[in-house]
Amino acid sequence: MTPRTGEDEVADLCRDLIRIDTSNYGDGSGPGERAAAEYVAEKLAEFGLEPEIIESARGRASTVARIQGEDPSRPALLIHGHTDVVPANADDWTHHPFAGEIADGCVWGRGAVDMKDMDAMTLAVVRDRLRTGRKPPRDIVLAFLADEEAGGVYGAHHLVDNHRGLFDGVTEAIGEVGGFSFTVNENLRLYLVETAEKGMHWMRLTVDGTAGHGSMTNKDNAITELCEAVARLGRHKFPVRVTKSVRHFLDELSDALGIELDPEDMETTLARLGGIAKLIGATLSNTAQPTMLGAGYKVNVIPGQATAHVDGRFLPGYEEEFLAEVDRVLGRGCAARTSTPTRPSRPASTGRWWRPCSWR
């Protein structure tokens, strides 16, 4: 019998978590994260930790635990993930999104990438260290959070506002969006470090019109006006803004590749980046993607109002430009209201735990 490996444990943990439906619809109608929080707590408690489950609202639960380090006077490290996932329509999937099937050497399901995979890796590594009695050099705080997919009100925000003591001593944190790599050649693979993050404006667009019967001529149809405004916004190309962080990234990558990547010609530059081009491309401009539409209640009734939702993201330092451009593109008849604003993170080019490398 082939002995089980750490990779096997990660796959098992990931499958178990995927099979716990934690769909977050953003309106409180989902199943919540309580079952996943209890599962995580159980897996940590098996090796002596005393995890705490914190419920911010019915079913909206996070799990937090602290591993004592060899030197508690040193700054602590936070390792965090989230257990909620965006909803999934099973008819759109080859493998059922909540079955956790293994096929073609991969675990398939909602959360297999964002981010029950990292939750599982974190659990497996922690369990192995606890199993073998290896203490970390500093305290490690583990947080498996609710509600990340809808702004973190019931997860991270709740913990910071009401349970700040759980994070005493923490000076750095490791979270998701890691592991993206760029293979230069068989001897060199580069791993990306996020040094800044866009801010967010999730917007609800509203157009008011004149209600009436569907058989009548109506030149003030709210749905028509909204669809035209949404189409303009969805097709709008925001200007390229190469931030300081991106320029620094291109300088380092140019050094590693031995070629010049011109920040003034990002179209050509992106064409040279292969699989990471899409990821890097999203860092070059503000974006506003329509995601939801709503209007009407009967096919022969023209509604008096139509709504849409837009996922807006803006680069650090470009919030005012973003909002002004959105208003201009939408036009006067469409009102935009932000439901979940977040500020961008401060750009940084170095950190205490990492530094740029020289490839020459």
C-alpha positions as CSV (number, residue, x, y, z in Angstrom):
1,M,0.0,0.0,0.0
2,T,1.4,3.4,-1.0
3,P,1.9,5.6,2.1
4,R,-0.2,8.7,2.3
5,T,1.5,12.0,1.7
6,G,0.9,15.6,2.7
7,E,-0.5,16.2,-0.7
8,D,-3.1,13.5,-0.1
9,E,-4.2,15.2,3.1
10,V,-4.5,18.5,1.4
11,A,-6.7,17.0,-1.3
12,D,-8.9,15.3,1.4
13,L,-9.3,18.5,3.4
14,C,-10.0,20.5,0.3
15,R,-12.7,18.0,-0.9
16,D,-14.3,18.0,2.6
17,L,-14.5,21.8,2.6
18,I,-15.8,22.0,-1.0
19,R,-18.6,19.6,0.0
20,I,-19.7,22.1,2.7
21,D,-21.8,24.6,0.7
22,T,-20.9,28.0,1.9
23,S,-22.3,30.0,-1.0
24,N,-22.4,33.8,-0.2
25,Y,-25.1,35.6,-2.2
26,G,-24.3,38.9,-0.4
27,D,-27.9,39.3,0.8
28,G,-27.9,36.9,3.8
29,S,-29.8,34.2,2.0
30,G,-27.0,31.7,1.8
31,P,-26.3,28.8,4.1
32,G,-23.5,30.7,6.0
33,E,-20.2,29.4,7.1
34,R,-21.0,27.8,10.4
35,A,-20.6,24.2,9.2
36,A,-17.2,25.0,7.7
37,A,-16.1,26.8,10.8
38,E,-16.9,23.8,12.9
39,Y,-15.1,21.5,10.5
40,V,-11.9,23.7,10.7
41,A,-12.1,23.9,14.5
42,E,-12.4,20.1,14.7
43,K,-9.3,19.6,12.5
44,L,-7.3,22.0,14.6
45,A,-8.5,20.7,17.9
46,E,-7.4,17.1,17.0
47,F,-3.8,18.2,17.7
48,G,-4.2,20.2,20.8
49,L,-5.2,23.7,19.7
50,E,-8.2,25.5,21.2
51,P,-9.9,27.2,18.3
52,E,-12.6,29.7,18.9
53,I,-15.7,29.9,16.7
54,I,-17.1,33.4,16.5
55,E,-20.6,33.9,15.1
56,S,-21.3,37.5,14.0
57,A,-24.9,36.7,12.9
58,R,-26.9,33.5,12.6
59,G,-24.8,31.0,10.6
60,R,-22.1,33.6,9.8
61,A,-19.1,32.1,11.6
62,S,-15.3,32.4,11.6
63,T,-12.7,30.2,13.3
64,V,-9.6,31.7,15.1
65,A,-6.8,29.9,16.8
66,R,-3.3,30.8,18.1
67,I,-0.2,28.6,18.0
68,Q,2.2,29.5,20.8
69,G,5.7,30.1,19.4
70,E,9.1,29.5,21.0
71,D,9.6,33.2,21.6
72,P,6.3,35.0,22.4
73,S,8.1,38.3,22.6
74,R,8.6,38.3,18.8
75,P,5.9,39.8,16.6
76,A,3.2,37.3,15.7
77,L,2.2,36.3,12.2
78,L,-1.4,36.0,11.0
79,I,-2.3,33.4,8.4
80,H,-5.8,33.9,7.2
81,G,-8.3,32.5,4.6
82,H,-12.0,32.6,4.0
83,T,-14.4,29.7,3.9
84,D,-17.3,31.4,1.9
85,V,-17.5,31.0,-1.8
86,V,-19.4,32.8,-4.6
87,P,-22.5,30.9,-5.7
88,A,-22.4,28.3,-8.5
89,N,-25.0,27.0,-11.0
90,A,-24.4,23.2,-11.3
91,D,-25.7,23.2,-14.9
92,D,-22.7,25.3,-15.9
93,W,-20.2,22.8,-14.5
94,T,-18.6,19.7,-15.9
95,H,-18.2,18.4,-12.3
96,H,-20.7,19.3,-9.7
97,P,-19.5,22.4,-7.9
98,F,-20.1,21.0,-4.4
99,A,-19.0,17.4,-5.0
100,G,-15.3,17.8,-4.6
101,E,-14.5,15.3,-7.4
102,I,-11.0,14.4,-8.4
103,A,-10.4,14.2,-12.1
104,D,-7.3,14.7,-14.3
105,G,-5.1,15.0,-11.2
106,C,-7.1,18.0,-9.9
107,V,-9.8,18.6,-7.2
108,W,-12.8,20.2,-8.8
109,G,-15.4,22.3,-7.2
110,R,-16.4,25.8,-6.1
111,G,-13.6,27.0,-3.8
112,A,-11.0,24.7,-5.3
113,V,-9.1,27.9,-6.3
114,D,-10.8,30.6,-4.2
115,M,-9.9,29.6,-1.6
116,K,-10.6,26.3,0.1
117,D,-7.5,25.1,-1.5
118,M,-5.3,27.4,0.6
119,D,-7.5,26.7,3.6
120,A,-6.7,23.0,3.1
121,M,-3.0,23.6,2.6
122,T,-2.9,25.8,5.8
123,L,-4.7,23.1,7.8
124,A,-2.4,20.3,6.5
125,V,0.8,22.2,7.2
126,V,-0.3,23.2,10.7
127,R,-1.6,19.7,11.5
128,D,1.7,18.2,10.4
129,R,3.8,20.6,12.6
130,L,1.5,20.0,15.6
131,R,1.6,16.2,15.0
132,T,5.4,16.2,15.0
133,G,5.8,18.7,17.9
134,R,7.5,21.5,15.9
135,K,6.8,24.9,17.4
136,P,7.1,28.0,15.3
137,P,9.7,30.6,16.3
138,R,6.9,33.1,16.8
139,D,3.2,33.0,17.6
140,I,1.0,32.1,14.7
141,V,-2.6,33.3,14.6
142,L,-4.9,31.3,12.3
143,A,-8.1,32.9,11.0
144,F,-10.6,31.2,8.7
145,L,-13.1,33.9,8.0
146,A,-16.7,34.4,6.9
147,D,-18.1,36.8,4.3
148,E,-15.0,37.7,2.3
149,E,-16.9,37.4,-0.9
150,A,-19.3,40.2,0.1
151,G,-17.0,42.6,1.8
152,G,-16.1,40.9,5.1
153,V,-18.8,42.6,7.2
154,Y,-19.6,39.4,9.0
155,G,-16.0,38.1,9.0
156,A,-12.9,40.2,9.1
157,H,-14.6,43.5,9.9
158,H,-16.6,41.9,12.8
159,L,-13.4,40.4,14.3
160,V,-11.4,43.6,14.1
161,D,-14.3,45.7,15.5
162,N,-15.3,43.3,18.3
163,H,-12.5,40.8,18.9
164,R,-9.3,42.8,18.3
165,G,-7.5,41.0,21.2
166,L,-7.3,37.8,19.1
167,F,-4.7,39.5,17.0
168,D,-2.5,40.9,19.7
169,G,1.1,41.2,18.6
170,V,0.4,40.5,14.9
171,T,2.5,42.7,12.6
172,E,2.3,40.8,9.3
173,A,-0.3,38.6,7.6
174,I,-0.3,36.0,4.8
175,G,-3.5,35.6,2.8
176,E,-4.8,34.5,-0.6
177,V,-3.7,35.4,-4.1
178,G,-0.4,33.6,-3.7
179,G,1.2,30.9,-5.8
180,F,0.9,32.6,-9.2
181,S,4.2,32.1,-10.9
182,F,6.0,32.9,-14.1
183,T,8.4,30.3,-15.6
184,V,11.3,32.0,-17.2
185,N,13.1,28.8,-18.1
186,E,13.7,25.3,-16.6
187,N,16.0,26.7,-14.0
188,L,14.1,29.8,-13.0
189,R,10.5,30.3,-11.8
190,L,9.4,33.7,-10.4
191,Y,6.6,34.0,-7.8
192,L,4.6,37.2,-7.7
193,V,4.2,39.3,-4.6
194,E,1.2,41.6,-4.2
195,T,2.5,45.0,-3.2
196,A,-0.7,47.0,-3.6
197,E,-4.4,46.4,-4.2
198,K,-7.2,48.2,-6.0
199,G,-10.0,49.8,-4.1
200,M,-13.6,48.7,-4.7
201,H,-16.8,50.3,-5.5
202,W,-19.7,47.8,-5.9
203,M,-22.4,50.0,-7.4
204,R,-26.1,49.8,-7.8
205,L,-27.3,51.7,-10.8
206,T,-30.9,52.9,-10.9
207,V,-32.9,54.4,-13.8
208,D,-36.5,55.7,-13.2
209,G,-38.9,55.8,-16.0
210,T,-42.6,55.9,-16.7
211,A,-44.6,52.8,-15.9
212,G,-47.2,51.6,-18.4
213,H,-48.7,48.9,-20.4
214,G,-46.4,46.9,-22.7
215,S,-48.7,47.4,-25.7
216,M,-48.3,51.1,-25.6
217,T,-45.6,53.4,-27.0
218,N,-43.3,54.5,-24.3
219,K,-40.4,56.8,-24.9
220,D,-39.4,56.8,-21.2
221,N,-38.8,53.1,-20.7
222,A,-36.5,52.6,-17.7
223,I,-35.2,49.2,-18.9
224,T,-34.2,50.7,-22.3
225,E,-32.3,53.6,-20.7
226,L,-30.6,51.3,-18.2
227,C,-29.5,48.8,-20.8
228,E,-28.0,51.5,-22.9
229,A,-26.1,53.0,-19.9
230,V,-24.9,49.5,-18.8
231,A,-23.7,48.7,-22.3
232,R,-21.8,52.0,-22.5
233,L,-20.1,51.2,-19.2
234,G,-19.4,47.6,-20.0
235,R,-17.7,48.5,-23.3
236,H,-15.8,51.5,-21.9
237,K,-12.1,51.2,-22.0
238,F,-10.5,53.0,-19.1
239,P,-7.1,54.7,-19.7
240,V,-3.9,52.8,-18.9
241,R,-2.3,54.0,-15.7
242,V,1.1,52.4,-15.0
243,T,1.5,52.8,-11.3
244,K,4.8,52.8,-9.4
245,S,4.3,49.2,-8.3
246,V,3.8,48.0,-11.8
247,R,6.8,49.9,-13.1
248,H,8.9,48.3,-10.3
249,F,7.6,44.9,-11.3
250,L,8.4,45.4,-14.9
251,D,12.0,46.5,-14.0
252,E,12.6,43.4,-12.0
253,L,11.0,41.1,-14.7
254,S,13.0,42.8,-17.4
255,D,16.1,42.0,-15.4
256,A,15.1,38.4,-15.0
257,L,14.2,37.9,-18.6
258,G,17.1,39.8,-20.0
259,I,14.8,41.9,-22.3
260,E,13.3,45.3,-22.0
261,L,9.7,45.5,-21.1
262,D,8.5,49.0,-22.0
263,P,5.9,50.5,-19.5
264,E,4.9,53.0,-22.2
265,D,3.9,50.1,-24.6
266,M,1.9,47.8,-22.3
267,E,0.1,46.0,-25.2
268,T,3.5,44.7,-26.5
269,T,4.7,44.0,-23.0
270,L,1.6,42.0,-22.0
271,A,2.0,39.9,-25.1
272,R,5.4,38.7,-23.7
273,L,4.0,37.6,-20.3
274,G,2.2,34.5,-21.3
275,G,-0.1,33.0,-18.6
276,I,0.2,36.0,-16.2
277,A,-0.7,38.6,-18.8
278,K,-4.4,38.6,-17.8
279,L,-3.4,39.0,-14.1
280,I,-1.0,41.9,-14.8
281,G,-3.4,43.5,-17.3
282,A,-5.9,44.0,-14.5
283,T,-3.4,46.2,-12.7
284,L,-3.2,48.7,-15.5
285,S,-6.5,50.4,-15.4
286,N,-9.7,51.0,-13.4
287,T,-12.4,48.5,-14.3
288,A,-16.2,48.5,-14.1
289,Q,-17.9,45.2,-15.0
290,P,-21.7,44.9,-15.1
291,T,-22.7,41.7,-13.2
292,M,-26.5,41.8,-12.4
293,L,-29.7,43.2,-13.9
294,G,-33.2,43.6,-12.4
295,A,-36.5,45.0,-13.5
296,G,-40.2,44.3,-14.0
297,Y,-42.7,41.8,-12.6
298,K,-44.9,40.9,-15.6
299,V,-44.2,40.6,-19.4
300,N,-46.9,43.1,-20.4
301,V,-46.1,45.8,-17.8
302,I,-43.4,48.4,-18.3
303,P,-41.8,48.9,-14.9
304,G,-41.2,52.3,-13.5
305,Q,-37.6,51.5,-12.4
306,A,-34.7,49.3,-13.5
307,T,-31.6,48.4,-11.6
308,A,-28.1,46.9,-12.4
309,H,-25.1,46.1,-10.3
310,V,-21.5,46.8,-11.3
311,D,-18.3,45.6,-9.8
312,G,-16.0,48.6,-9.9
313,R,-12.3,48.5,-9.1
314,F,-9.9,51.5,-9.0
315,L,-6.2,51.9,-8.9
316,P,-4.5,53.5,-5.8
317,G,-4.7,57.2,-6.3
318,Y,-7.3,57.1,-9.0
319,E,-10.6,57.0,-7.1
320,E,-11.8,60.4,-8.1
321,E,-10.9,59.9,-11.7
322,F,-12.7,56.5,-11.7
323,L,-16.0,57.9,-10.2
324,A,-16.0,60.9,-12.5
325,E,-15.5,58.7,-15.5
326,V,-18.2,56.3,-14.5
327,D,-20.6,59.2,-14.0
328,R,-19.7,60.6,-17.4
329,V,-20.2,57.3,-19.2
330,L,-23.5,56.5,-17.5
331,G,-25.1,59.9,-18.3
332,R,-27.4,62.1,-16.2
333,G,-30.4,59.7,-16.3
334,C,-28.7,56.9,-14.4
335,A,-28.0,57.2,-10.7
336,A,-25.0,55.2,-9.2
337,R,-24.8,54.4,-5.5
338,T,-21.9,52.5,-4.0
339,S,-22.9,49.7,-1.7
340,T,-19.5,48.3,-0.6
341,P,-16.7,50.9,-0.8
342,T,-13.2,49.8,0.2
343,R,-10.0,51.8,0.0
344,P,-7.0,50.6,-2.0
345,S,-3.9,49.4,-0.1
346,R,-0.8,51.6,0.1
347,P,1.7,50.6,-2.6
348,A,5.0,49.2,-1.3
349,S,8.1,47.9,-3.1
350,T,9.7,46.2,-0.2
351,G,8.7,44.4,3.0
352,R,10.2,43.1,6.2
353,W,9.9,39.5,4.9
354,W,10.9,39.9,1.3
355,R,12.9,42.1,-1.0
356,P,13.5,42.5,-4.7
357,C,16.2,40.2,-6.1
358,S,19.0,40.9,-8.7
359,W,19.1,38.5,-11.5
360,R,22.3,39.7,-13.1
